């Protein structure tokens, strides 16, 4: 699994909303706040940076994959 190095935060938020049942709650400063109720409540913050740092992206992917019970690769395949 190779983490992309040129991914925008806003693009990641769009993909999560379109493919993974997240909705944008609001934006606070440079962070986009997303929320889902499927399978249970989760709220995540995505920095609206260009590009996202690799460690930050990896942390976001880890949190989503644990919550949705899928692999990080499954999430990366939708990008």
Residue, then its C-alpha position, 0 to 999 in steps of 0.5 A: x500500500x502506497x500512501x499518495x503524496x499529493x492529496x488535497x484535504x478538500x479532495x479527501x473530504x469530497x471522496x469521504x462524503x461521496x463514497x463513505x457516508x460522511x457529511x460536512x458539518x462545518x469548517x473551522x479555520x483550515x479544518x473541515x469537520x466531517x461526521x457519519x452515523x454509519x455504523x455509529x457516530x464518528x467525527x473527524x477533522x481533515x486539514x484543508x492543506x495542499x498537500x496533506x502530510x503523509x503522517x496526517x493522511x495515514x492517521x485519518x485513513x487509520x481512524x476511518x478504516x477502524x471505524x468502518x471495519x475496512x482496510x486502508x487500501x479499500x479507502x485509497x482505492x476510492x481516491 
